[in-house]
């Protein structure tokens, strides 16, 4: 059988009047920009040179209060704890804020909870521990905006709480010394979709700018905003926030920094992942570097990833990178094994279900999100995988664009101990006695929202083009639209009625093609689409991305095929 069909959503072609507004741009580039809502030369200029979109951190609500309190703590020599999260976004946010504060002369220490022993977000035992260590100020990163009880408890034991977070707040805000979150009510900061690392960077940026104006006189190690962009890029791409606006500008700067990183830990991470520094793109972070950073928090303790990012010693960096590499291999093995178990449970009924829900004791807590992701990708359904504990269970959800999973969990909040996340990904803790009702209620919500809708993945296509339109000039123009990722997807083209001159299987499941329109012949690769081999018609419509590949020192263009359909609907 050929792969499951996708819906092709082809953008309507722009008019000649729109193309005329951009005389210096390739019409296909104009079409791509138009598809992304960019309709004026000024918008195009900002998109193609996004540095202007990096905002003033003091525009963010709560920033002045946070900076004032932290500078007061630095002057008084008070111990400051940065309370992070165990994923790559939280770890990078913790690292950049600890290093910024220490460079300003602060006594700053990290605290990252253990995924299994403590779970996500603030917990009272940790706050008690910090208070006993002499901490007076706690700054959260990538968490805290929904931790009303924990913030109140922290205040009662004498801790001053500063919340920096990027998750959507609930109906009430914590009673903190300061809250820095662009999504909170009355915050006029224009970039609402920053990552946890992005919000932490804005606080670091504000602290460094305040120091430049009025020095505290305690600065020990010179630190610039530029030195932090590599960490911001890692956290931003890893957390799948939209790569538009300020996020895109931050990642663009961060990628340049990563390619010439001065951090021993990042150098070691890149080396052990067998990545060429000059070839690092957003996809390198998403598929290679971030999973290794995340592996620490999934199976061991995220402190390993923090130590890697912050060490100044190459030998220590090499040891930590080796450990992360081994941990990531184990994470990969467990993901495959547990995903197969989950698939066995849901496969028979998946087509009839609107939401997939699997529970097992053997699912490691650090893997359930990856299991849910595999199910959602294969069956195109919201998917939830749950580790069944002794009294409480912890689950992770991955969704599809048609269903907001965190909103569904909000409607089940009376059944949950805690929950949080985004429209496409969320996590929760639930008492075991509430698991059956939670499963029933979430499935009912999914049925109500998705009903009889035909659920199939949609491939968004930017333009119908001839194979002859693909060339190095277009590739260079497309490169200016990078970095690509969530919210700024890599452009996809369709060419119609293309002749398949050759087809063969490479690896175990990939399809290697030679395609021609009668004028030019193109090398093409269709990853994980080898099942087309025995069903491939002589002429096809092909959806693809234009990419460059280097082999034996020679760089050539090729087509990365995303989907295939028989020509003329046959």
Residue pairs with C-beta under 8 A, 6 or more apart in sequence:
1 531
1 535
2 531
2 532
2 535
2 564
3 528
3 529
3 531
3 532
3 563
4 456
5 456
5 563
5 565
6 456
6 457
6 458
6 459
6 563
7 456
7 457
7 458
7 459
8 458
8 459
8 461
8 494
8 543
8 563
8 565
9 458
9 459
9 460
9 461
10 461
10 463
10 464
10 494
11 31
11 34
11 35
11 460
11 461
11 462
11 463
13 31
13 463
13 464
14 30
14 31
14 34
18 30
18 34
18 39
19 27
19 30
21 30
21 40
21 41
22 29
22 30
22 33
22 41
22 44
25 33
25 44
25 477
26 473
26 474
26 477
28 462
28 463
28 465
28 469
28 474
28 477
28 493
29 474
29 477
29 478
29 481
31 462
31 463
32 462
32 463
32 478
32 481
32 491
33 39
33 43
33 44
33 47
33 481
35 462
36 47
36 244
36 488
37 43
38 44
38 47
46 52
46 53
47 481
48 480
48 481
50 245
50 246
50 248
50 249
50 252
51 249
51 252
51 253
52 249
53 191
53 245
53 246
53 248
53 249
54 246
54 249
54 250
55 189
55 190
55 191
55 202
55 246
57 63
57 202
57 203
57 205
57 206
57 209
58 64
58 206
58 209
59 188
59 189
59 190
60 180
60 182
60 187
60 189
60 202
61 179
61 180
61 181
61 182
61 184
61 186
61 187
61 188
61 189
62 178
62 179
62 180
62 181
62 184
62 187
63 178
63 180
63 202
63 203
63 206
65 177
65 178
66 139
66 162
66 164
66 177
66 178
66 180
66 203
66 206
67 203
67 206
67 207
67 210
69 137
69 160
69 162
69 177
69 178
70 80
70 101
70 106
70 137
70 139
70 162
70 207
71 207
71 210
71 216
72 78
73 80
73 106
73 136
73 137
74 80
74 101
74 104
74 105
74 106
74 216
74 218
75 216
75 218
77 107
78 107
78 136
78 137
79 107
79 108
79 109
79 133
79 134
79 135
79 136
79 137
80 101
80 106
80 107
80 108
80 109
80 135
80 136
80 137
80 138
80 139
81 108
81 109
81 110
81 111
81 130
81 135
81 137
81 138
81 139
82 94
82 97
82 98
82 101
82 108
82 109
82 110
82 111
82 139
82 141
83 94
83 111
83 112
83 113
83 122
83 126
83 130
83 138
83 139
83 140
83 141
83 143
83 144
84 90
84 91
84 93
84 94
84 110
84 111
84 112
84 140
84 141
84 142
84 143
84 302
84 306
85 91
85 93
85 94
85 112
85 113
85 120
85 121
85 141
85 142
85 143
85 196
85 302
86 112
86 113
86 114
86 115
86 120
86 296
86 297
86 301
86 302
87 142
87 238
87 239
87 294
87 297
87 302
88 234
88 235
88 238
88 239
88 290
88 293
88 294
88 305
89 142
89 195
89 196
89 197
89 235
89 236
89 238
89 239
90 112
90 141
90 142
90 143
90 196
90 235
90 302
91 112
91 235
91 293
91 296
91 297
91 302
91 305
91 306
91 309
92 197
92 231
92 232
92 234
92 235
92 238
92 293
92 309
93 141
93 142
93 164
93 195
93 196
93 197
93 199
93 200
93 201
93 231
93 235
94 110
94 112
94 141
94 200
94 306
95 110
95 231
95 306
95 309
95 310
96 197
96 200
96 201
96 204
96 228
96 231
96 232
97 108
97 139
97 141
97 164
97 200
97 203
97 204
98 108
98 109
98 110
98 310
99 223
99 228
99 310
100 204
100 207
100 208
100 223
100 228
101 108
101 207
102 108
102 220
102 221
103 219
103 220
103 221
103 222
103 223
104 207
104 208
104 211
104 216
104 218
104 219
104 223
105 216
105 217
105 218
105 219
105 220
106 218
109 133
109 135
110 303
110 306
111 126
111 130
112 297
112 301
112 302
112 303
112 306
113 119
113 120
113 121
113 123
113 126
114 301
115 297
115 298
115 302
115 365
115 366
116 365
116 366
118 125
118 126
119 394
119 418
119 429
120 143
120 418
120 420
120 427
120 429
121 143
121 144
121 146
121 147
121 150
121 418
121 420
122 140
122 143
122 144
122 147
122 150
122 151
122 154
123 150
124 150
124 153
124 154
127 138
127 150
127 153
127 154
127 157
127 159
128 157
130 138
130 159
131 157
131 158
131 159
135 159
136 158
136 159
136 160
137 159
137 160
137 162
137 177
138 154
138 159
138 160
138 161
138 162
139 162
139 164
139 203
140 147
140 161
140 162
140 163
140 164
140 165
141 164
141 165
141 196
141 197
141 199
141 200
142 164
142 165
142 166
142 167
142 195
142 196
142 197
142 199
142 200
143 165
143 167
143 196
144 150
144 151
144 161
144 163
144 164
144 165
144 174
144 176
145 163
145 165
145 167
145 168
145 169
145 170
145 173
145 174
145 179
145 181
145 183
145 184
146 167
146 169
146 170
146 174
146 418
146 420
147 163
147 174
148 170
148 172
148 173
148 174
148 175
150 174
151 161
151 163
151 174
151 175
151 176
152 174
152 175
154 161
155 161
155 175
160 177
161 174
161 176
161 177
162 176
162 177
162 178
162 179
162 180
163 174
163 176
163 178
163 179
163 180
163 181
164 180
164 181
164 196
164 199
164 200
164 203
165 179
165 180
165 181
165 196
165 199
166 181
166 182
166 183
166 193
166 194
166 195
166 196
166 198
166 199
166 241
167 181
167 183
167 420
167 421
167 422
168 183
168 406
169 181
169 183
169 184
169 185
173 179
173 184
173 185
180 199
180 202
180 203
181 187
181 199
182 189
182 191
182 192
182 194
182 199
183 192
190 245
190 246
191 198
191 245
191 246
191 247
193 241
193 242
193 244
193 245
193 247
193 487
194 202
194 236
194 241
194 246
194 247
195 232
195 235
195 236
195 238
195 239
195 241
195 247
196 235
196 239
197 231
197 232
197 234
197 235
197 236
197 239
198 232
198 235
198 236
198 241
198 246
198 247
198 250
201 228
201 231
201 232
201 250
204 225
204 228
205 225
205 228
208 223
208 224
208 225
211 219
226 253
226 257
227 257
227 262
229 250
229 253
229 254
229 256
229 257
230 254
230 257
230 258
230 261
230 263
230 266
231 254
231 309
232 250
232 251
232 253
232 254
233 250
233 251
233 253
233 254
233 255
233 257
233 258
233 282
233 285
234 254
234 258
234 285
234 289
234 290
234 293
236 243
236 247
236 250
236 251
236 254
237 243
237 251
237 282
237 285
237 286
237 290
237 483
237 485
238 285
238 286
238 290
238 293
238 294
240 286
240 422
240 424
240 425
240 485
240 486
241 247
241 486
241 487
242 486
242 487
242 488
243 251
243 282
243 483
243 484
243 485
243 486
243 487
243 488
244 487
244 488
247 487
248 483
248 488
251 282
251 483
251 485
252 482
252 483
255 280
255 281
255 282
255 483
258 266
258 270
258 277
258 280
258 285
259 277
259 278
259 280
260 277
261 267
261 270
261 277
263 309
264 311
264 312
264 313
264 314
264 316
264 317
265 307
265 308
265 309
265 310
265 311
265 317
265 320
265 321
266 309
267 314
267 317
268 308
268 314
268 317
268 318
268 320
268 321
269 289
269 292
269 293
269 308
269 321
269 324
270 277
270 280
270 289
271 321
272 318
272 321
272 322
272 324
272 325
273 288
273 289
273 292
273 325
275 284
275 288
275 289
281 482
281 483
281 484
282 482
282 483
282 484
282 485
283 484
283 485
286 485
291 328
291 331
292 324
292 325
292 327
292 328
293 305
293 308
293 309
293 324
294 305
294 331
295 324
295 327
295 328
295 330
295 331
296 302
296 303
296 304
296 305
296 324
296 327
297 305
297 366
298 331
298 364
298 366
298 367
298 370
299 327
299 330
299 331
299 334
299 364
299 366
300 327
304 320
304 323
304 324
304 327
305 324
307 316
307 320
308 317
308 320
308 321
308 324
311 317
311 320
331 366
331 367
331 370
334 364
334 367
335 367
335 370
335 371
335 374
338 360
338 362
338 363
338 364
338 367
338 370
338 371
338 385
339 370
339 371
339 374
339 375
341 360
341 362
341 363
342 358
342 360
342 363
342 371
342 374
342 375
342 385
343 374
343 375
343 378
345 358
345 360
346 353
346 356
346 358
346 375
346 379
346 383
350 356
350 379
350 381
351 379
353 381
353 443
354 381
354 382
354 443
354 446
354 447
354 449
354 450
354 451
354 455
355 381
355 382
355 383
355 384
355 403
355 442
355 443
355 445
355 446
355 447
356 375
356 376
356 379
356 381
356 382
356 383
356 384
357 383
357 384
357 386
357 439
357 442
357 443
358 371
358 375
358 383
358 384
358 385
358 386
359 385
359 386
359 388
359 393
359 395
359 435
359 439
360 386
360 387
360 388
361 387
361 388
361 389
363 371
363 385
363 386
363 387
363 388
364 387
365 387
365 394
368 385
368 386
368 387
368 394
368 395
368 396
369 385
369 396
369 398
369 425
369 427
371 385
371 396
372 383
372 384
372 385
372 396
372 397
372 398
373 383
373 398
375 381
375 383
375 385
375 398
376 382
376 383
376 398
376 399
376 400
380 400
380 455
380 456
380 457
381 400
381 446
381 455
382 397
382 398
382 399
382 400
382 403
382 405
382 408
382 446
383 397
383 398
383 399
384 395
384 396
384 397
384 442
385 395
385 396
386 393
386 394
386 395
386 396
386 430
386 435
387 393
387 394
387 395
388 432
388 435
389 432
390 432
391 431
391 432
392 417
392 429
392 430
392 431
392 432
393 429
393 430
393 431
393 432
393 435
394 427
394 428
394 429
394 430
395 427
395 428
395 429
395 430
396 425
396 426
396 427
397 405
397 409
397 421
397 425
397 426
397 427
397 428
398 405
398 424
398 425
399 405
399 423
399 424
399 425
399 426
400 424
400 455
400 457
401 424
401 458
402 449
402 450
402 453
402 455
403 446
403 449
403 450
404 423
405 421
405 423
405 424
405 425
405 426
406 419
406 420
406 421
406 422
406 423
406 426
407 423
408 442
408 445
408 446
408 449
409 416
409 419
409 421
409 426
409 428
409 442
410 419
411 441
411 445
412 438
412 441
412 442
412 445
413 419
415 430
415 431
415 434
415 437
415 438
415 441
416 428
416 429
416 430
416 434
416 438
417 428
417 429
417 430
417 431
418 428
418 429
419 426
419 427
419 428
419 429
420 426
420 427
420 428
421 427
430 438
459 492
459 543
459 562
459 563
460 489
460 492
461 492
461 493
461 494
461 543
462 491
462 492
462 493
463 491
463 493
463 494
464 493
464 494
464 495
464 496
465 493
465 494
465 495
466 495
466 517
466 519
467 495
467 498
467 515
467 516
467 517
467 519
467 520
467 522
468 517
468 519
468 520
469 493
470 493
470 520
470 522
470 546
470 557
470 559
471 557
472 557
474 546
475 546
475 547
475 548
475 557
478 491
478 546
481 488
481 491
484 490
490 545
491 545
491 546
492 543
492 544
492 545
492 562
493 543
493 544
493 545
493 546
494 541
494 542
494 543
494 544
495 515
495 517
495 541
495 542
495 544
496 541
496 567
497 517
497 539
497 541
497 567
497 568
498 515
498 516
498 517
498 539
498 540
498 541
498 542
498 567
499 515
499 516
499 517
499 518
499 538
499 539
500 513
500 514
500 515
500 536
500 537
500 538
500 539
500 540
501 514
501 515
501 516
501 521
502 512
502 513
502 514
503 511
503 512
503 513
503 514
503 532
503 533
503 536
504 511
504 512
504 533
505 511
505 512
505 530
505 533
506 512
506 525
508 530
509 528
509 529
509 530
509 531
510 525
510 526
510 527
510 528
510 529
510 530
511 525
511 526
511 529
511 530
511 532
511 533
511 561
512 523
512 524
512 525
512 526
513 523
513 524
513 525
513 526
513 561
514 521
514 522
514 523
514 524
515 521
515 522
515 524
515 540
515 542
515 559
516 522
522 557
522 558
522 559
523 556
523 558
523 559
524 542
524 544
524 558
524 559
524 560
524 561
525 558
525 559
525 560
525 561
526 532
526 561
526 564
527 560
527 561
529 561
529 564
532 564
536 564
537 566
537 567
537 570
539 566
539 567
539 568
540 564
540 565
540 566
540 567
541 564
541 565
541 566
541 567
542 559
542 561
542 563
542 564
543 561
543 562
543 563
543 564
544 559
544 560
544 561
544 562
545 559
545 560
545 562
546 557
546 559
546 560
547 557
547 558
547 559
547 560
548 555
548 556
548 557
548 558
549 555
549 556
549 557
549 558
550 556
